[in-house]
Amino acid sequence: EVQLQASGGGLVQAGGSLRLSCAASGFTLDDYNIGWFRQAPGKQREGVSCISSGDKRRYYADSVKGRFTIASDNAENTVYLQMNSLKLEDTAVYYCASDVICIPGLQVMGMAAEYWGQGTLVTVSS
């Protein structure tokens, strides 16, 4: 069965860090572009970051540049999102997805996404 499992969310104070994981089963993550999205209460889903298959190009939303880092571990078949210097506005449910369109700007990242993880809640408190 093909699955993406997102995990690692939680409650953290502003300025803190979390690492999200997106683990795949039933397919090899490295064969696909993988993206992280988030959706805050009352807001539309937005692309946060993506990593391309093969050459591992990485792109980030302007709002997280310099604070978030996306990385992949082929041995673990997992993509990570390291989130540092968290802000209140980073509070959202975070999702990972496969086969995303990974280009600068991230505006169309979710249009072709095939598989989605179930989401993991990140809450940043003051």
All heavy atoms as an XYZ file, in Angstrom:
944
protein
N       0.848     -1.197      0.000
C       0.000      0.000      0.000
C       0.883      1.247      0.000
O       1.823      1.348      0.776
C      -0.898      0.014      1.228
C      -1.851      1.201      1.287
C      -2.650      1.222      2.574
O      -2.434      0.352      3.435
O      -3.497      2.115      2.721
N       0.558      2.200     -0.844
C       1.304      3.448     -0.910
C       0.790      4.390      0.171
O      -0.407      4.648      0.276
C       1.151      4.097     -2.290
C       1.806      5.462     -2.301
C       1.755      3.205     -3.367
N       1.739      4.897      0.974
C       1.356      5.801      2.057
C       2.449      6.812      2.323
O       3.637      6.522      2.151
C       1.129      5.015      3.356
C      -0.291      4.646      3.646
C      -0.460      4.106      5.047
O       0.445      3.545      5.643
N      -1.645      4.306      5.606
N       2.026      7.992      2.761
C       2.924      8.993      3.315
C       2.474      9.242      4.739
O       1.284      9.446      4.987
C       2.875     10.295      2.517
C       3.610     10.336      1.185
C       3.361     11.668      0.496
C       5.091     10.108      1.372
N       3.422      9.221      5.642
C       3.118      9.419      7.055
C       3.872     10.646      7.550
O       5.096     10.618      7.653
C       3.528      8.187      7.860
C       3.233      8.274      9.336
C       1.774      8.000      9.662
O       1.085      7.319      8.916
N       1.305      8.545     10.761
N       3.136     11.696      7.847
C       3.740     12.914      8.387
C       3.692     12.866      9.908
O       2.684     12.460     10.482
C       3.019     14.145      7.871
N       4.761     13.294     10.528
C       4.817     13.293     11.986
C       5.799     14.354     12.473
O       6.512     14.963     11.667
C       5.242     11.915     12.504
O       6.543     11.590     12.038
N       5.816     14.552     13.777
C       6.779     15.458     14.372
C       6.220     16.774     14.855
O       6.932     17.591     15.436
N       4.952     17.009     14.607
C       4.348     18.248     15.069
C       4.210     18.275     16.575
O       4.436     17.274     17.257
N       3.848     19.428     17.090
C       3.664     19.563     18.524
C       3.543     21.011     18.916
O       3.375     21.890     18.060
N       3.618     21.236     20.208
C       3.531     22.580     20.771
C       4.940     23.069     21.103
O       5.701     22.364     21.773
C       2.674     22.551     22.033
C       2.553     23.854     22.824
C       1.860     24.919     21.989
C       1.803     23.607     24.133
N       5.257     24.251     20.629
C       6.594     24.799     20.854
C       6.469     26.295     21.075
O       5.557     26.937     20.528
C       7.521     24.480     19.655
C       7.035     25.138     18.382
C       8.957     24.847     19.949
N       7.369     26.832     21.867
C       7.366     28.278     22.086
C       7.993     29.003     20.903
O       8.847     28.440     20.189
C       8.137     28.613     23.352
C       7.372     28.305     24.632
C       8.026     28.942     25.848
O       9.249     28.971     25.961
N       7.207     29.440     26.765
N       7.586     30.218     20.720
C       8.172     31.040     19.668
C       9.682     31.097     19.844
O      10.182     31.227     20.971
C       7.589     32.441     19.701
N      10.383     30.942     18.726
C      11.835     30.889     18.755
C      12.388     29.490     18.823
O      13.598     29.285     18.638
N      11.533     28.527     19.094
C      11.961     27.145     19.212
C      12.054     26.443     17.874
O      11.899     27.051     16.816
N      12.296     25.137     17.952
C      12.502     24.330     16.750
C      11.681     23.049     16.811
O      11.371     22.537     17.888
C      13.984     23.952     16.618
O      14.804     25.083     16.480
N      11.355     22.561     15.645
C      10.735     21.246     15.486
C      11.273     20.636     14.202
O      11.649     21.362     13.263
C       9.216     21.351     15.371
C       8.377     21.541     16.632
C       6.915     21.744     16.250
C       8.519     20.363     17.578
N      11.261     19.328     14.140
C      11.593     18.640     12.902
C      10.436     17.741     12.506
O      10.055     16.834     13.252
C      12.876     17.816     13.029
C      13.341     17.252     11.686
C      14.621     16.465     11.790
N      14.418     15.138     12.357
C      15.267     14.123     12.199
N      16.370     14.295     11.481
N      15.025     12.960     12.766
N       9.899     17.995     11.352
C       8.825     17.172     10.815
C       9.407     16.078      9.926
O      10.421     16.284      9.251
C       7.848     18.013     10.002
C       7.234     19.227     10.703
C       6.205     19.889      9.781
C       6.610     18.840     12.024
N       8.749     14.946      9.932
C       9.163     13.821      9.104
C       8.037     13.419      8.163
O       6.863     13.473      8.534
C       9.528     12.620      9.983
O      10.583     12.922     10.862
N       8.420     13.015      6.987
C       7.465     12.496      6.003
C       8.022     11.164      5.526
O       8.957     11.127      4.722
C       7.317     13.478      4.851
S       6.238     12.911      3.522
N       7.481     10.093      6.054
C       7.979      8.750      5.753
C       7.086      8.088      4.709
O       5.858      8.130      4.811
C       8.020      7.910      7.017
N       7.721      7.467      3.748
C       6.973      6.813      2.673
C       7.009      5.309      2.825
O       7.999      4.736      3.276
C       7.551      7.203      1.332
N       5.932      4.693      2.429
C       5.889      3.240      2.322
C       5.215      2.887      1.003
O       4.318      3.598      0.545
C       5.131      2.608      3.491
O       3.832      3.123      3.577
N       5.687      1.839      0.376
C       5.098      1.400     -0.872
C       5.696      2.041     -2.109
O       5.341      1.677     -3.224
N       6.574      3.011     -1.922
C       7.283      3.613     -3.041
C       8.540      4.293     -2.527
O       8.705      4.492     -1.330
C       6.398      4.590     -3.815
C       6.077      5.872     -3.080
C       6.706      7.055     -3.408
C       5.134      5.888     -2.051
C       6.398      8.224     -2.745
C       4.820      7.060     -1.386
C       5.463      8.230     -1.735
N       9.415      4.674     -3.451
C      10.687      5.295     -3.095
C      10.569      6.804     -3.224
O      10.361      7.338     -4.318
C      11.812      4.771     -4.004
O      11.892      3.344     -3.865
C      13.141      5.387     -3.623
N      10.719      7.486     -2.108
C      10.566      8.932     -2.106
C      11.527      9.618     -3.071
O      11.186     10.619     -3.692
C      10.792      9.491     -0.702
C       9.589      9.585      0.230
C      10.003     10.214      1.543
C       8.468     10.358     -0.405
N      12.728      9.081     -3.178
C      13.758      9.722     -3.991
C      13.378      9.771     -5.472
O      13.982     10.508     -6.239
C      15.082      8.987     -3.813
C      16.259      9.804     -4.300
O      16.298     11.015     -4.028
O      17.143      9.231     -4.969
N      12.399      9.004     -5.870
C      11.973      8.999     -7.270
C      11.008     10.143     -7.596
O      10.627     10.327     -8.758
C      11.278      7.672     -7.600
C      12.247      6.500     -7.598
O      13.463      6.730     -7.716
O      11.771      5.353     -7.465
N      10.602     10.890     -6.575
C       9.582     11.917     -6.751
C      10.013     13.242     -6.117
O      10.771     13.265     -5.148
C       8.273     11.471     -6.105
C       7.699     10.224     -6.713
C       8.048      8.965     -6.227
C       6.813     10.297     -7.784
C       7.529      7.814     -6.797
C       6.295      9.157     -8.355
C       6.660      7.912     -7.852
O       6.143      6.784     -8.421
N       9.466     14.318     -6.663
C       9.558     15.596     -5.963
C       8.649     15.510     -4.736
O       7.506     15.050     -4.831
C       9.081     16.752     -6.838
C       9.885     16.919     -8.091
O      11.035     16.504     -8.175
N       9.266     17.522     -9.093
N       9.144     15.982     -3.615
C       8.364     15.947     -2.379
C       8.196     17.360     -1.855
O       9.146     18.153     -1.870
C       9.062     15.093     -1.294
C       9.310     13.681     -1.813
C       8.235     15.072     -0.013
C       8.062     12.907     -2.172
N       7.016     17.658     -1.407
C       6.751     18.998     -0.901
C       6.089     18.996      0.456
O       5.430     18.033      0.841
N       6.297     20.093      1.177
C       5.610     20.348      2.434
C       4.656     21.522      2.230
O       5.034     22.537      1.628
C       6.590     20.678      3.555
C       7.301     19.500      4.125
C       8.553     19.053      3.812
C       6.807     18.610      5.126
N       8.862     17.942      4.551
C       7.798     17.647      5.377
C       5.605     18.532      5.846
C       7.638     16.618      6.312
C       5.453     17.513      6.775
C       6.471     16.573      7.002
N       3.477     21.371      2.744
C       2.454     22.396      2.698
C       1.994     22.668      4.125
O       2.242     21.878      5.030
C       1.238     21.928      1.886
C       1.537     21.556      0.469
C       2.117     20.332      0.155
C       1.221     22.418     -0.566
C       2.383     19.986     -1.167
C       1.478     22.086     -1.887
C       2.060     20.866     -2.183
N       1.277     23.758      4.292
C       0.648     23.992      5.582
C      -0.667     24.721      5.366
O      -0.862     25.416      4.370
C       1.560     24.793      6.517
C       1.844     26.220      6.083
C       2.870     26.846      7.010
N       3.165     28.228      6.654
C       4.114     28.957      7.224
N       4.877     28.439      8.200
N       4.328     30.211      6.846
N      -1.549     24.535      6.327
C      -2.825     25.235      6.299
C      -3.140     25.709      7.703
O      -3.320     24.886      8.620
C      -3.942     24.338      5.764
C      -5.251     25.084      5.569
C      -6.224     24.318      4.701
O      -6.115     23.111      4.513
N      -7.191     25.031      4.144
N      -3.195     27.004      7.844
C      -3.538     27.612      9.125
C      -5.053     27.770      9.215
O      -5.731     27.823      8.184
C      -2.845     28.966      9.256
N      -5.586     27.859     10.413
C      -7.036     28.012     10.568
C      -7.554     29.216      9.790
O      -7.005     30.317      9.894
C      -7.196     28.224     12.082
C      -6.006     27.570     12.677
C      -4.893     27.770     11.700
N      -8.576     28.978      8.988
C      -9.192     30.055      8.238
C      -8.418     30.529      7.031
O      -8.802     31.511      6.378
N      -7.330     29.848      6.707
C      -6.508     30.270      5.576
C      -6.407     29.153      4.543
O      -6.663     27.993      4.831
C      -5.118     30.671      6.052
C      -5.100     31.912      6.932
C      -3.684     32.373      7.178
C      -3.670     33.660      7.968
N      -2.284     34.151      8.202
N      -5.995     29.542      3.353
C      -5.793     28.545      2.306
C      -4.479     27.797      2.529
O      -3.552     28.297      3.155
C      -5.757     29.239      0.937
C      -7.111     29.708      0.452
C      -7.073     30.164     -0.991
O      -6.071     30.701     -1.454
N      -8.164     29.950     -1.709
N      -4.439     26.624      1.989
C      -3.207     25.849      2.019
C      -2.128     26.581      1.227
O      -2.399     27.154      0.176
C      -3.450     24.473      1.405
C      -2.289     23.513      1.490
C      -2.589     22.255      0.721
N      -2.619     22.518     -0.717
C      -3.244     21.734     -1.595
N      -3.891     20.668     -1.172
N      -3.223     22.024     -2.873
N      -0.900     26.534      1.739
C       0.208     27.162      1.032
C       1.406     26.221      0.985
O       1.610     25.405      1.880
C       0.611     28.475      1.712
C       1.116     28.322      3.128
C       1.659     29.629      3.699
O       1.906     30.579      2.927
O       1.854     29.689      4.931
N       2.177     26.352     -0.066
C       3.408     25.579     -0.172
C       4.466     26.162      0.725
O       4.621     27.386      0.810
N       5.195     25.313      1.407
C       6.242     25.734      2.331
C       7.622     25.472      1.748
O       8.489     26.336      1.768
C       6.097     25.003      3.672
C       7.249     25.337      4.612
C       4.758     25.348      4.326
N       7.804     24.268      1.230
C       9.115     23.899      0.714
C       8.981     22.658     -0.145
O       8.017     21.895     -0.010
C      10.082     23.619      1.874
O      11.374     23.265      1.385
N       9.947     22.462     -1.027
C       9.978     21.227     -1.812
C      11.416     20.852     -2.102
O      12.320     21.693     -2.041
C       9.184     21.360     -3.099
S       9.831     22.564     -4.265
N      11.583     19.570     -2.408
C      12.885     19.051     -2.799
C      12.671     18.179     -4.023
O      11.759     17.345     -4.057
C      13.557     18.276     -1.636
C      14.955     17.813     -2.027
C      12.695     17.115     -1.151
C      15.778     17.323     -0.828
N      13.481     18.401     -5.038
C      13.263     17.686     -6.288
C      13.947     16.328     -6.263
O      14.931     16.120     -5.551
C      13.797     18.513     -7.461
O      15.192     18.673     -7.368
N      13.436     15.413     -7.017
C      14.070     14.111     -7.150
C      15.370     14.267     -7.927
O      15.526     15.223     -8.692
C      13.137     13.141     -7.875
O      12.895     13.590     -9.184
N      16.280     13.345     -7.710
C      17.529     13.376     -8.463
C      18.494     14.443     -7.991
O      19.325     14.209     -7.124
N      18.383     15.672     -8.535
C      19.387     16.697     -8.246
C      19.154     17.426     -6.929
O      19.950     18.264     -6.526
C      19.496     17.708     -9.385
C      18.190     18.439     -9.658
O      17.204     18.177     -8.940
O      18.158     19.261    -10.591
N      18.045     17.122     -6.241
C      17.797     17.651     -4.892
C      17.773     19.181     -4.841
O      18.274     19.799     -3.895
C      18.853     17.126     -3.897
C      18.917     15.628     -3.829
C      17.580     15.037     -3.450
C      17.645     13.526     -3.361
N      16.309     12.936     -3.291
N      17.194     19.811     -5.851
C      16.981     21.248     -5.754
C      15.961     21.500     -4.634
O      15.008     20.752     -4.471
C      16.453     21.799     -7.065
C      17.513     21.883     -8.170
C      16.891     22.238     -9.498
N      16.135     21.124    -10.048
C      14.824     21.134    -10.245
N      14.108     22.203     -9.942
N      14.222     20.086    -10.749
N      16.188     22.581     -3.914
C      15.319     22.908     -2.776
C      14.761     24.317     -2.951
O      15.523     25.233     -3.295
C      16.096     22.833     -1.456
C      16.634     21.454     -1.130
C      17.653     21.547     -0.010
N      18.062     20.244      0.490
C      18.986     19.479     -0.074
N      19.598     19.880     -1.157
N      19.291     18.318      0.459
N      13.507     24.479     -2.690
C      12.883     25.793     -2.766
C      12.043     26.017     -1.516
O      11.510     25.068     -0.930
C      12.022     25.913     -4.023
C      12.805     25.731     -5.298
C      12.632     24.596     -6.083
C      13.740     26.678     -5.717
C      13.357     24.412     -7.245
C      14.468     26.505     -6.875
C      14.273     25.367     -7.634
O      15.006     25.191     -8.781
N      11.933     27.287     -1.174
C      11.219     27.637      0.053
C      10.297     28.813     -0.187
O      10.579     29.691     -1.011
C      12.224     28.021      1.154
C      13.186     26.924      1.519
C      14.414     26.810      0.885
C      12.859     25.984      2.492
C      15.299     25.784      1.208
C      13.738     24.961      2.827
C      14.954     24.869      2.180
O      15.813     23.859      2.506
N       9.212     28.848      0.577
C       8.378     30.041      0.595
C       9.176     31.170      1.233
O      10.004     30.933      2.122
C       7.112     29.765      1.394
N       8.926     32.384      0.789
C       9.653     33.538      1.332
C       9.493     33.628      2.849
O      10.414     34.041      3.551
C       9.154     34.829      0.677
C       9.607     34.966     -0.753
O      10.552     34.250     -1.164
O       9.015     35.788     -1.480
N       8.343     33.232      3.328
C       8.048     33.379      4.757
C       8.889     32.456      5.640
O       8.968     32.670      6.845
C       6.567     33.110      5.015
O       6.217     31.805      4.572
N       9.510     31.438      5.047
C      10.287     30.488      5.856
C      11.760     30.427      5.463
O      12.531     29.715      6.106
C       9.676     29.073      5.796
C       8.199     29.099      6.165
C       9.889     28.428      4.437
N      12.134     31.165      4.440
C      13.534     31.143      3.994
C      14.465     31.539      5.128
O      14.206     32.498      5.846
C      13.729     32.089      2.816
C      13.379     31.494      1.485
C      13.604     32.496      0.359
C      13.135     31.949     -0.957
N      13.192     32.963     -2.040
N      15.541     30.778      5.262
C      16.509     31.058      6.311
C      16.159     30.443      7.646
O      16.983     30.431      8.558
N      14.944     29.941      7.775
C      14.516     29.333      9.044
C      14.231     27.846      8.901
O      14.447     27.081      9.835
C      13.265     30.035      9.575
C      13.449     31.503      9.833
C      12.229     32.109     10.539
N      11.018     32.024      9.746
C       9.903     31.402     10.131
N       9.865     30.803     11.312
N       8.844     31.385      9.342
N      13.697     27.438      7.752
C      13.329     26.048      7.515
C      14.323     25.422      6.544
O      14.827     26.091      5.631
C      11.935     25.945      6.914
C      10.812     26.294      7.835
C      11.009     26.904      9.064
C       9.497     26.007      7.464
C       9.962     27.232      9.905
C       8.429     26.326      8.288
C       8.674     26.945      9.504
N      14.563     24.132      6.725
C      15.428     23.388      5.825
C      14.783     22.048      5.498
O      14.372     21.318      6.398
C      16.803     23.132      6.465
O      17.407     24.381      6.829
C      17.725     22.408      5.490
N      14.710     21.751      4.212
C      14.170     20.459      3.774
C      15.339     19.558      3.403
O      16.340     20.014      2.835
C      13.196     20.636      2.594
C      12.425     19.343      2.322
C      13.909     21.132      1.340
C      11.248     19.528      1.351
N      15.216     18.291      3.758
C      16.284     17.341      3.473
C      15.673     15.960      3.316
O      14.585     15.688      3.817
C      17.315     17.345      4.599
N      16.413     15.113      2.626
C      15.926     13.753      2.424
C      16.948     12.748      2.923
O      18.156     13.007      2.917
C      15.621     13.501      0.945
O      16.809     13.629      0.179
N      16.455     11.628      3.361
C      17.292     10.509      3.800
C      16.841      9.279      3.037
O      15.789      8.705      3.339
C      17.146     10.315      5.310
C      18.089      9.253      5.855
O      18.416      8.287      5.117
O      18.493      9.375      7.024
N      17.599      8.913      2.028
C      17.193      7.799      1.177
C      17.139      6.481      1.949
O      16.269      5.645      1.705
C      18.140      7.667     -0.011
C      18.012      8.819     -0.969
O      17.053      9.592     -0.913
N      18.994      8.975     -1.852
N      18.066      6.300      2.865
C      18.094      5.056      3.636
C      16.834      4.899      4.475
O      16.327      3.790      4.659
C      19.327      5.019      4.521
N      16.316      6.020      4.967
C      15.094      5.999      5.774
C      13.840      6.188      4.933
O      12.733      6.083      5.464
C      15.166      7.092      6.843
C      16.299      6.920      7.835
C      16.116      5.698      8.709
O      14.952      5.352      9.012
O      17.136      5.076      9.067
N      14.018      6.489      3.642
C      12.875      6.779      2.762
C      11.983      7.862      3.377
O      10.755      7.738      3.417
C      12.062      5.516      2.480
C      11.338      5.576      1.145
O      11.767      6.282      0.226
N      10.248      4.847      1.039
N      12.641      8.893      3.850
C      11.972      9.945      4.605
C      12.489     11.312      4.167
O      13.679     11.471      3.872
C      12.222      9.759      6.121
O      11.690      8.489      6.523
C      11.563     10.861      6.938
N      11.587     12.272      4.126
C      11.949     13.670      3.911
C      11.647     14.427      5.196
O      10.593     14.219      5.807
C      11.179     14.273      2.726
C      11.344     15.778      2.668
C      11.660     13.651      1.421
N      12.567     15.278      5.578
C      12.437     16.036      6.818
C      12.248     17.517      6.527
O      12.700     18.029      5.505
C      13.681     15.858      7.681
C      13.952     14.434      8.076
C      14.878     13.654      7.383
C      13.271     13.857      9.146
C      15.123     12.340      7.742
C      13.511     12.541      9.513
C      14.437     11.791      8.808
O      14.668     10.484      9.174
N      11.607     18.182      7.444
C      11.517     19.633      7.414
C      11.976     20.130      8.780
O      11.252     19.984      9.767
C      10.107     20.119      7.109
C       9.963     21.626      6.932
C      10.663     22.078      5.643
C       8.490     22.047      6.904
N      13.176     20.665      8.819
C      13.698     21.241     10.050
C      13.221     22.680     10.146
O      13.482     23.486      9.250
C      15.236     21.189     10.060
C      15.866     21.820     11.274
C      15.578     21.052     12.554
O      15.649     19.824     12.577
N      15.263     21.771     13.621
N      12.542     22.979     11.229
C      11.950     24.306     11.398
C      12.581     24.972     12.612
O      12.410     24.481     13.740
C      10.437     24.193     11.572
C       9.757     23.405     10.460
S       7.959     23.438     10.556
C       7.692     22.630     12.126
N      13.301     26.030     12.376
C      13.956     26.778     13.448
C      13.350     28.169     13.558
O      12.647     28.629     12.652
C      15.454     26.892     13.177
C      16.149     25.545     13.119
O      15.755     24.594     13.798
N      17.192     25.450     12.307
N      13.629     28.824     14.660
C      13.158     30.198     14.897
C      11.670     30.314     14.601
O      11.220     31.232     13.890
C      13.951     31.186     14.029
O      15.328     31.098     14.295
N      10.915     29.397     15.137
C       9.488     29.352     14.839
C       8.769     30.601     15.332
O       9.095     31.159     16.393
C       8.865     28.095     15.439
C       9.160     26.825     14.628
C       8.951     25.581     15.470
C       8.280     26.779     13.392
N       7.791     31.019     14.546
C       7.008     32.207     14.851
C       5.550     31.802     15.058
O       5.110     30.728     14.627
C       7.083     33.193     13.684
C       8.495     33.620     13.316
C       8.470     34.543     12.105
C       9.872     35.006     11.727
N       9.857     35.911     10.552
N       4.796     32.684     15.686
C       3.382     32.405     15.917
C       2.670     32.087     14.607
O       1.791     31.209     14.558
C       2.721     33.599     16.597
C       3.220     33.966     17.990
C       2.472     35.188     18.508
C       3.048     32.804     18.951
N       3.044     32.791     13.554
C       2.370     32.605     12.271
C       2.735     31.307     11.566
O       2.190     30.995     10.505
C       2.646     33.801     11.337
C       4.115     34.124     11.155
C       4.598     35.219     12.089
O       4.174     35.247     13.272
O       5.400     36.065     11.615
N       3.636     30.527     12.125
C       3.932     29.204     11.588
C       2.936     28.154     12.079
O       2.969     27.005     11.622
C       5.343     28.770     11.976
C       6.428     29.634     11.351
O       6.278     29.998     10.166
O       7.407     29.943     12.057
N       2.066     28.531     12.992
C       1.054     27.600     13.494
C       0.148     27.153     12.359
O      -0.448     27.978     11.663
C       0.223     28.262     14.598
O       1.064     28.522     15.731
C      -0.930     27.376     15.026
N       0.067     25.854     12.165
C      -0.719     25.299     11.057
C      -0.662     23.776     11.125
O       0.131     23.204     11.875
C      -0.168     25.766      9.719
N      -1.504     23.162     10.317
C      -1.353     21.734     10.048
C      -0.427     21.608      8.845
O      -0.663     22.244      7.813
C      -2.702     21.061      9.768
C      -2.501     19.577      9.431
C      -3.633     21.206     10.969
N       0.599     20.802      8.993
C       1.597     20.615      7.947
C       1.369     19.266      7.270
O       1.182     18.244      7.938
C       2.999     20.689      8.528
C       3.426     22.094      8.868
C       2.864     22.768      9.946
C       4.372     22.765      8.104
C       3.241     24.074     10.251
C       4.769     24.065      8.401
C       4.189     24.708      9.477
O       4.566     26.005      9.766
N       1.421     19.300      5.958
C       1.215     18.103      5.146
C       2.414     17.904      4.228
O       3.003     18.876      3.754
C      -0.021     18.252      4.254
C      -1.314     18.516      4.971
C      -1.714     19.817      5.288
C      -2.153     17.459      5.326
C      -2.907     20.059      5.945
C      -3.354     17.694      5.978
C      -3.725     18.995      6.284
O      -4.906     19.224      6.927
N       2.722     16.655      3.951
C       3.685     16.379      2.892
C       2.952     15.710      1.734
O       1.884     15.106      1.925
C       4.838     15.516      3.384
S       4.389     13.901      4.049
N       3.519     15.824      0.567
C       2.901     15.252     -0.617
C       3.984     14.856     -1.603
O       5.085     15.419     -1.608
C       1.942     16.249     -1.259
N       3.647     13.904     -2.435
C       4.599     13.415     -3.429
C       4.210     13.882     -4.817
O       3.057     14.236     -5.079
C       4.648     11.887     -3.397
O       3.434     11.344     -3.887
N       5.222     13.865     -5.693
C       5.010     14.210     -7.098
C       4.516     15.640     -7.268
O       3.681     15.928     -8.129
C       4.030     13.233     -7.760
C       4.340     13.049     -9.238
O       5.461     13.381     -9.662
O       3.448     12.580     -9.980
N       5.056     16.535     -6.446
C       4.673     17.942     -6.531
C       5.469     18.619     -7.642
O       6.473     18.103     -8.132
C       4.930     18.656     -5.191
C       4.169     17.980     -4.068
C       6.420     18.730     -4.872
N       5.004     19.788     -8.047
C       5.731     20.598     -9.021
C       6.703     21.461     -8.232
O       6.297     22.395     -7.523
C       4.767     21.476     -9.836
C       3.778     20.582    -10.596
C       5.540     22.365    -10.802
C       2.663     21.348    -11.280
N       7.966     21.144     -8.314
C       8.973     21.785     -7.456
C       9.750     22.809     -8.273
O      10.763     22.492     -8.898
C       9.897     20.719     -6.859
S      11.003     21.344     -5.566
N       9.251     24.047     -8.255
C       9.893     25.151     -8.960
C       9.873     26.364     -8.050
O       9.078     26.425     -7.105
C       9.178     25.466    -10.300
C       7.709     25.802    -10.065
C       9.336     24.316    -11.279
C       6.972     26.246    -11.326
N      10.723     27.353     -8.310
C      10.733     28.540     -7.444
C       9.370     29.191     -7.365
O       8.613     29.234     -8.343
C      11.746     29.459     -8.140
C      12.631     28.540     -8.893
C      11.758     27.422     -9.345
N       9.062     29.708     -6.185
C       7.782     30.376     -5.984
C       6.736     29.479     -5.346
O       5.915     29.958     -4.576
N       6.752     28.218     -5.670
C       5.877     27.201     -5.062
C       4.391     27.413     -5.325
O       3.572     26.707     -4.750
C       6.105     27.128     -3.535
C       7.539     26.968     -3.043
C       7.552     26.811     -1.523
C       8.212     25.795     -3.696
N       4.023     28.361     -6.179
C       2.593     28.663     -6.340
C       1.804     27.483     -6.885
O       0.628     27.351     -6.570
C       2.382     29.884     -7.257
C       2.847     31.190     -6.673
C       4.244     31.542     -7.118
O       5.038     30.672     -7.447
N       4.541     32.823     -7.143
N       2.424     26.666     -7.742
C       1.681     25.573     -8.368
C       2.106     24.221     -7.810
O       1.817     23.184     -8.381
C       1.858     25.592     -9.910
C       1.265     26.860    -10.474
C       3.338     25.464    -10.283
N       2.754     24.242     -6.664
C       3.368     23.019     -6.165
C       2.361     21.891     -5.963
O       2.654     20.737     -6.220
C       4.070     23.312     -4.829
C       4.974     22.188     -4.364
S       6.066     22.683     -3.025
C       4.977     22.714     -1.626
N       1.161     22.195     -5.535
C       0.226     21.140     -5.197
C      -0.639     20.647     -6.336
O      -1.423     19.716     -6.163
N      -0.489     21.239     -7.531
C      -1.439     20.965     -8.606
C      -1.409     19.525     -9.075
O      -2.428     18.983     -9.490
C      -1.184     21.919     -9.777
C      -1.595     23.340     -9.501
S      -1.318     24.414    -10.907
C      -2.432     23.696    -12.121
N      -0.226     18.897     -9.032
C      -0.105     17.541     -9.560
C       0.196     16.527     -8.472
O       0.503     15.374     -8.780
C       0.994     17.500    -10.618
N       0.105     16.957     -7.220
C       0.473     16.055     -6.119
C      -0.360     14.792     -6.141
O      -1.584     14.841     -6.335
C       0.297     16.774     -4.788
N       0.304     13.672     -5.929
C      -0.400     12.387     -6.058
C      -0.807     11.815     -4.706
O      -1.956     11.445     -4.500
C       0.478     11.395     -6.804
C      -0.205     10.063     -7.074
C       0.546      9.203     -8.058
O       1.661      9.589     -8.456
O       0.019      8.133     -8.425
N       0.146     11.731     -3.796
C      -0.146     11.176     -2.479
C       0.105     12.236     -1.417
O       1.052     13.008     -1.504
C       0.726      9.949     -2.196
C       0.500      8.824     -3.165
C       1.463      8.504     -4.111
C      -0.687      8.101     -3.154
C       1.253      7.477     -5.018
C      -0.903      7.084     -4.059
C       0.069      6.778     -4.995
O      -0.154      5.769     -5.889
N      -0.758     12.227     -0.416
C      -0.670     13.189      0.668
C      -0.559     12.456      2.003
O      -1.234     11.437      2.222
C      -1.926     14.067      0.698
C      -2.036     15.006     -0.460
C      -2.516     14.720     -1.704
C      -1.665     16.392     -0.489
N      -2.449     15.832     -2.502
C      -1.939     16.868     -1.785
C      -1.115     17.255      0.457
C      -1.685     18.194     -2.155
C      -0.874     18.571      0.096
C      -1.153     19.023     -1.197
N       0.255     13.023      2.874
C       0.279     12.548      4.254
C      -0.933     13.089      4.991
O      -1.647     13.958      4.497
N      -1.150     12.607      6.177
C      -2.373     12.926      6.903
C      -2.317     14.260      7.638
O      -3.330     14.716      8.128
C      -2.698     11.816      7.923
C      -1.958     11.902      9.236
C      -0.492     11.529      9.146
O       0.048     11.264      8.073
N       0.185     11.502     10.283
N      -1.168     14.873      7.705
C      -1.058     16.159      8.389
C      -0.585     16.008      9.815
O      -0.946     15.046     10.501
N       0.217     16.970     10.235
C       0.690     17.003     11.615
C       0.603     18.445     12.098
O       0.981     19.367     11.381
C       2.121     16.432     11.729
O       2.524     16.382     13.090
C       3.138     17.231     10.929
N       0.059     18.631     13.278
C      -0.238     19.967     13.781
C       0.976     20.572     14.464
O       1.573     19.959     15.366
C      -1.405     19.911     14.766
C      -1.787     21.213     15.469
C      -2.228     22.270     14.459
C      -2.875     20.960     16.506
N       1.313     21.768     14.049
C       2.367     22.558     14.694
C       1.710     23.772     15.333
O       1.031     24.535     14.650
C       3.429     23.000     13.670
C       4.412     23.969     14.310
C       4.160     21.785     13.107
N       1.899     23.918     16.622
C       1.355     25.055     17.355
C       2.506     25.807     18.008
O       3.247     25.240     18.799
C       0.352     24.611     18.433
O      -0.690     23.828     17.819
C      -0.265     25.822     19.114
N       2.624     27.079     17.647
C       3.679     27.921     18.211
C       3.028     28.891     19.186
O       2.106     29.624     18.821
C       4.438     28.677     17.111
C       5.589     29.483     17.714
C       4.966     27.703     16.062
N       3.507     28.882     20.406
C       2.920     29.729     21.452
C       3.881     30.855     21.827
O       5.092     30.758     21.623
C       2.599     28.890     22.682
O       3.798     28.392     23.251
N       3.299     31.903     22.378
C       4.129     33.061     22.769
C       4.694     32.883     24.170
O       4.312     32.003     24.910
C       3.283     34.335     22.720
O       2.161     34.199     23.560
